[in-house]
Amino acid sequence: MSKTTPVPPQCQRARNLALSLTLFSAGMPSALADTRLERHIAQEPSPHQSLGQSKHRERVHWARKMEQLGGDTLNQQRLDQMRDTVQGCIRSNQEHGQPVKRIEEWPSRQYRNRRDSYVGQQASITYSHTSAYMVNPIDCGMTEGESHGAKLTWSGGLCDIDLKSKTTSGNCPTSLNGLSQPAVGQRSIQGVPRMPTGMRPNPLLPQPTGEVRTIASQTCDVVKNPLDPDGGTLCYARAVGFAGHGLAPAPKGTALSIESRSKRGFVYEADIVQMNFAVPQDVFVPHLQGGFSARPLQGDKR
């Protein structure tokens, strides 16, 4: 019977390292491609193309925006960091006899958010569909996160709709007719009323900068974002037909923001803008499609 020659520790470590690099190379394509979820978010039809065929129609302004954490350079840095993290994790797990999960798909962006915003005369709603990725330190695999929801602003207040769990919270309309309730103090003219001479502007309201941009072939007016302490900006589309439900801070503008910029690296920029066209009113009440339930208030154990 032949004897098995023991492998020196240094040779075993070298084998483990070679194996880890092989696993890493097998799991990491040379060019990153979109994951199935990223492709789904990018290619799915917009709500007005997929929700209902109600005879009740409303004219809206619409923008589709894709958000990312910073530009392409910052995104590439984040992806490079993920690669380094996976490689280090595989080395460590192989050396300690821990499992390693092969990564089948790699994202092209660590974080991606698509927003479809609709501004009507009686309500406004923004749909948000997000994908996010991080490395699982236990098995070196890729953890994928998804959120999908909508926020409705109407005369009755705010309604938060979770399209993934099919739950709602806040004050949500119970019928299409509910959207027709007149809003208390609803603005009937475009823009924010002009301040009296000598009165200081309200710091809580967006203030126009005078800059004009063109986003997705649509002219917009730049305003300072009062909610961004770092001096971010928003750009509101110029009015075509009506201003819409909500705040329209520029004198000639609508309540539809088609771009936002933050010095922290968050950028939302519309790639499609369409003004003053009719959509099914179902767009504003996706929770009435069926199967939704109200989320209990925090602390409510009923």
C-alpha positions, 0 to 999 in steps of 0.5 A, spaced: 500 500 500 502 506 497 503 512 503 500 519 502 506 524 502 503 530 507 503 536 503 507 542 507 503 547 510 506 552 505 504 548 499 497 547 501 496 555 502 499 556 495 493 551 493 488 554 497 490 561 494 490 558 487 483 555 488 480 562 491 483 566 485 480 561 480 473 561 484 474 569 483 475 569 476 470 564 475 465 568 478 467 575 476 466 576 468 471 581 465 466 586 463 460 587 468 453 586 465 446 588 468 443 583 473 436 580 471 433 585 476 437 591 473 434 589 466 427 588 469 427 595 472 430 599 466 425 595 461 419 595 465 413 599 462 411 605 466 405 605 470 401 609 465 402 604 460 401 598 464 396 600 470 388 599 468 384 602 462 379 606 466 375 611 462 377 616 467 383 619 464 387 625 467 392 630 463 399 629 467 406 631 466 410 625 466 418 624 467 422 618 468 428 619 472 434 614 473 438 615 479 445 613 481 450 614 486 455 619 483 457 619 476 460 613 472 467 614 475 464 614 482 460 608 480 466 604 478 470 605 484 465 602 488 464 596 483 472 595 484 471 595 492 466 590 491 471 586 487 477 587 492 472 585 498 470 578 494 477 576 493 479 577 500 473 574 502 474 568 498 481 567 500 479 568 507 474 562 507 478 558 503 484 558 508 479 557 514 475 551 510 468 556 510 463 555 504 464 560 498 458 561 494 459 562 486 456 569 484 452 568 477 451 575 476 454 582 477 451 588 477 453 594 473 451 599 478 451 598 486 445 602 487 440 604 482 433 607 482 428 608 477 423 614 478 416 615 474 413 622 477 406 624 475 403 631 476 396 632 475 391 637 477 388 634 482 394 629 485 401 627 484 405 621 485 412 618 484 413 611 483 420 608 485 423 601 484 430 600 487 436 595 486 442 595 491 448 590 492 453 588 497 457 582 498 455 577 503 461 576 508 459 569 510 459 566 503 462 571 499 456 571 495 452 577 492 446 580 496 441 583 492 436 588 495 429 590 492 424 596 494 418 598 489 413 603 492 409 609 490 408 616 494 401 619 492 400 627 494 393 629 494 387 633 497 386 628 503 394 628 504 399 623 503 399 616 501 405 611 502 404 605 497 409 599 498 408 595 491 412 589 493 408 587 500 402 590 497 401 594 503 399 602 504 400 607 510 397 614 511 391 617 508 389 613 501 383 614 497 378 609 497 376 610 490 377 614 484 372 619 485 376 620 492 381 624 488 376 629 485 375 632 492 377 639 492 384 641 496 384 646 501 388 652 499 390 648 492 394 653 488 390 655 482 395 659 479 402 657 476 408 659 481 409 661 488 406 668 489 410 674 489 413 676 496 411 683 498 417 688 497 422 688 502 420 682 505 425 676 506 424 670 502 421 664 506 428 659 507 423 653 507 421 654 500 425 653 494 428 659 491 429 660 483 437 661 481 435 664 474 439 658 471 435 655 465 437 648 463 434 643 458 433 636 460 431 630 455 429 636 451 425 640 456 426 647 459 427 647 466 428 652 471 433 651 477 432 652 484 435 651 490 433 645 494 432 648 501 432 640 504 439 639 502 444 643 507 450 642 502 446 646 497 443 642 492 439 644 486 432 642 483 430 643 476 422 644 475 419 643 468 416 649 464 409 649 464 405 646 458 398 647 459 397 647 467 402 647 473 399 641 476 398 639 483 403 641 488 409 646 489 411 650 483 417 654 485 419 658 478 414 663 476 413 659 469 414 652 472 410 646 474 410 642 480 414 637 476 422 636 478 426 633 472 433 633 475 436 634 482 443 634 484 446 634 490 454 635 492 454 628 496 453 625 489 446 623 488 444 625 481 437 624 478 436 626 471 430 625 467 431 621 460 424 622 458 419 627 459 412 628 456 408 634 458 400 635 458 397 628 456 392 624 458 393 617 462 388 612 466 386 615 472 388 608 475 396 611 475 394 615 481 391 609 485 395 603 484 393 600 491 386 599 488 388 594 483 386 589 488 390 585 494 392 591 498 392 591 505 393 597 510 399 597 514 398 597 522 401 603 525 407 602 529 405 599 536 399 597 534 398 589 535 391 588 533 
